[in-house]
Amino acid sequence: MRRNSIRTTVLAATALLAALSLTACGSEVAGSESAKAGAAAPAAHTAVEQSPPAPTATAAPKEKTTGTGTGSTPKNTAAPAKNDAKNDAKNTTGSSSTDRAGDTADRTPVTCHGGNTRTSVSTVSRPLNHLLLTLTNTGDRPCYAYYAPKLRFDDAQAVFPILDDSQPQAVVTLDPGQSAYAAIGLTGEPGNGPAPRKATHLQVNFSGRNSEGSSGTPVNLTLPSNTYWDDNGFVTYWQTEMADALTY
């Protein structure tokens, strides 16, 4: 009986050990599977974290192909924009500053003379024994027709008399293309002074800001046929209207 009891005890102990061994193996297997599962999870998490930069990595070649090949598109597109801005600023500044300076210079009045005007002489029906001088600005600036023209018939030594009563209130200013007028009274009252003399040519000199002397280039005109003058004649100041000149 005692032998059977010992045997039974040994078998029970053996069975208990086997059960404990199986439990331990199961725990190890479960732990191993859990470890494998735990290792797989971070791998999946890592893949999610790395996916957003992927478009950036693939976008670089695309941007490069749309540029000039020397750099990325943003860098390359920025340079022309900068150049365009500089060119626009340069063109605008250059255009505005040059035009304004040019306009100011071109509009500065100068003195009328033979080099920037056209002068002509013609006969008139009224008043009698009169000629008309017409002065036209042919330059690109306004010009001042100062005082009166200074006339010499042929080889006369003295300047033809100027009629002071014809002086206008202001200096006559001619814009390009505009004209001024001066009347020439060829003779005075008959019997006063030397007899009238025939003339074929007339020299016209132009006054400057100072009435003394002459300014610029003179003009030599051919007079109408049968022109006679005497020392009692006169020439008016330059006038803006033909009718004003011919009232004297």
Phi, psi and omega in degrees: 000317180296322179295320180293323180294318178297318181297320180296320180296316179299317181296321180294319179296320179297317179297321180294318178297319179297320180294317178297322179295317179295321180296318179296317178299318179297321179295318179297316180298316180296319178297321179295317180294320179295321179296318179297318180296318179296324179291324181291325183298310177302324180300315178295320179297319179297320179297321178294318181295326184275346184292323181301320180293345184305314179299325179296319181295321181278340183286333184302311178300324181295316179296322182296321182290335180273352178270199182268356180096353181259355181180186179286161182301313181302319181294317182289325180286336180290325183297310177300323179299320179294316180297317179299318180297318178296317180296317179298316180296318180296314181295318181294313181295314181299313180300310184295316183291317181295316181297315182295317179295320179296317180298318181297316181292317183293332183268002178286119183296148176237178179277134175290134175204185185294340182277341181236015179222170171239128182244135178225157178233139182214161177274157176227152180281328179220138354289164179293152178057038178237150168239161180238126172265132177240126181245119183242131179284115179254004180275187179253010175232158170296154176223150179267124173266090185285141170051231183234156175292145179257114191251146171224124175273125180048239184257028180299144182276328185256152175286140180300141183301144179255134181276104184296330182294347182267006183295127180283171182287335181219160177296137179284125178248128182249120169286160178309128180093344180276161184234153172237163187224147174219136180264143177247113172273112191288323185224158175261203178297135179302143178089352179262107177086191183298159178294151178302148180243144179280143179226149180244338182227153180226126175262129180248120174251153186245137179281149173262195179301324173269129185291343180285139178073200181224165184229141174071202185271130175283170180234138176249123184244150172270127183279154172302152180300151179059043175269126178235144179219161174219178186288352181264002179284185182199167171229142181275168168294160174297136180237153178282337181240139179299318182299323179295320180294322185275008175278352184256000000 
